Amino acid sequence: MNIQPDMDLKTDIDLKILTIAGGQSTPTIHCDPALGLMTMQGDSYPENSFEFFSEIISWVEQFLQQSSLPLHLELRLIYMNTSSVKAMMDIFDLLEAAHEQARAVSVCWYYDPENERVVELAEEFKEDCTFPFDIKPHD
């Protein structure tokens, strides 16, 4: 008996929940394809940002290709080094391209009202995005 693999099965395998525990220099990441939600919180200055963010960027690409659900990012980032900012720009570029294809994507960046640098960074990102992008103080 020759059983052909079901192509839909690949989607279920590829779109897994992705959880990365945060460390001293890396944010906690949680990506849930069933909810269309990705969260990041903490500091982001990993030794190798490209390596750290590659799995996250890949997850976003796969989600946008394989799911029709909206994708919402919730960010609670405190500090980002230059290479983390570049990786975040790559993620926002993916969201922007999806938005241009009429895909529902959004970002909400929560910040500590006493951390002006994070607000400025979030506002700089928002300037380049046409999709819904909120910047709100957290409680």
C-alpha positions as CSV (number, residue, x, y, z in Angstrom):
1,M,0.0,0.0,0.0
2,N,1.6,3.3,-1.1
3,I,0.3,6.2,0.9
4,Q,1.0,9.7,-0.5
5,P,1.7,12.3,2.1
6,D,-1.1,14.9,2.5
7,M,0.2,18.3,1.5
8,D,-2.0,20.0,4.1
9,L,-0.1,18.1,6.8
10,K,3.0,20.1,5.9
11,T,1.2,23.3,6.8
12,D,0.4,22.0,10.2
13,I,4.0,21.0,10.8
14,D,5.5,24.2,9.5
15,L,3.1,26.5,11.4
16,K,4.1,25.4,14.8
17,I,4.0,27.5,18.0
18,L,7.4,29.1,18.4
19,T,8.6,30.0,21.9
20,I,12.0,31.3,22.7
21,A,12.8,31.9,26.4
22,G,14.3,35.3,27.0
23,G,17.7,35.8,28.4
24,Q,19.8,38.7,29.7
25,S,20.4,40.0,26.2
26,T,17.5,38.4,24.2
27,P,13.8,39.0,24.3
28,T,11.1,36.4,25.1
29,I,9.4,35.5,21.9
30,H,6.1,33.7,21.5
31,C,4.5,33.0,18.1
32,D,1.1,31.3,18.0
33,P,-0.3,30.5,14.5
34,A,-3.7,29.6,15.7
35,L,-4.2,33.1,17.2
36,G,-2.2,34.9,14.5
37,L,-0.2,36.5,17.3
38,M,3.5,37.1,17.9
39,T,4.8,38.7,21.1
40,M,8.3,40.0,22.0
41,Q,9.3,41.4,25.3
42,G,12.5,42.4,27.0
43,D,15.9,43.6,25.9
44,S,17.4,42.7,22.5
45,Y,21.1,42.9,22.1
46,P,22.1,39.3,21.3
47,E,25.7,38.6,20.3
48,N,24.5,37.4,16.9
49,S,21.2,39.1,16.0
50,F,21.1,37.5,12.5
51,E,21.3,34.1,14.1
52,F,18.8,34.9,16.9
53,F,16.2,36.4,14.6
54,S,16.5,34.1,11.6
55,E,14.0,31.5,13.1
56,I,11.6,34.3,14.0
57,I,11.8,35.9,10.5
58,S,11.3,32.5,9.0
59,W,8.2,31.9,11.1
60,V,6.7,35.2,10.0
61,E,7.4,34.4,6.3
62,Q,5.8,30.9,6.7
63,F,2.8,32.3,8.6
64,L,2.2,34.9,5.9
65,Q,2.5,32.3,3.1
66,Q,0.5,29.5,4.7
67,S,-2.2,31.0,6.8
68,S,-4.9,33.4,5.9
69,L,-5.4,34.7,9.4
70,P,-4.4,38.2,10.3
71,L,-1.0,38.6,12.0
72,H,-0.7,40.8,15.1
73,L,2.6,41.7,16.7
74,E,2.6,42.8,20.4
75,L,6.0,44.3,21.4
76,R,7.2,45.2,24.8
77,L,10.8,45.8,24.0
78,I,12.9,47.8,26.4
79,Y,16.2,48.2,24.5
80,M,17.4,47.2,21.0
81,N,20.9,47.3,19.6
82,T,21.5,48.3,16.0
83,S,21.5,44.8,14.6
84,S,18.3,44.0,16.5
85,V,16.7,47.1,14.9
86,K,17.8,45.8,11.5
87,A,16.1,42.5,12.2
88,M,13.0,44.2,13.3
89,M,13.0,46.3,10.1
90,D,13.1,43.0,8.2
91,I,10.0,41.8,10.0
92,F,8.2,45.0,9.4
93,D,9.2,44.9,5.7
94,L,7.5,41.4,5.6
95,L,4.4,42.9,7.2
96,E,4.4,45.9,4.9
97,A,4.6,43.6,1.8
98,A,1.7,41.5,3.2
99,H,-0.3,44.7,3.9
100,E,0.2,45.8,0.3
101,Q,-1.3,42.5,-0.8
102,A,-4.5,43.4,1.3
103,R,-3.4,41.1,4.1
104,A,-4.5,42.1,7.7
105,V,-1.4,42.8,9.8
106,S,-0.9,45.1,12.7
107,V,1.6,46.1,15.4
108,C,1.0,47.4,18.9
109,W,4.2,48.5,20.7
110,Y,3.7,48.9,24.4
111,Y,6.3,51.1,26.2
112,D,7.3,52.3,29.7
113,P,6.3,56.0,29.7
114,E,9.6,56.8,31.4
115,N,11.6,55.3,28.6
116,E,11.6,58.0,25.9
117,R,14.2,56.2,23.8
118,V,11.8,53.3,23.1
119,V,9.0,55.7,22.2
120,E,11.2,57.5,19.7
121,L,12.4,54.2,18.2
122,A,8.8,52.9,17.9
123,E,7.8,56.2,16.2
124,E,10.6,55.9,13.7
125,F,9.5,52.4,12.8
126,K,5.8,53.6,12.5
127,E,6.8,56.3,10.0
128,D,7.8,53.7,7.5
129,C,4.7,51.5,7.9
130,T,1.3,51.9,6.3
131,F,-0.3,49.0,8.2
132,P,-2.0,49.7,11.6
133,F,0.7,50.5,14.1
134,D,-0.2,51.6,17.6
135,I,2.3,52.9,20.2
136,K,0.8,52.8,23.7
137,P,2.1,53.1,27.3
138,H,1.8,49.9,29.3
139,D,0.3,49.8,32.8
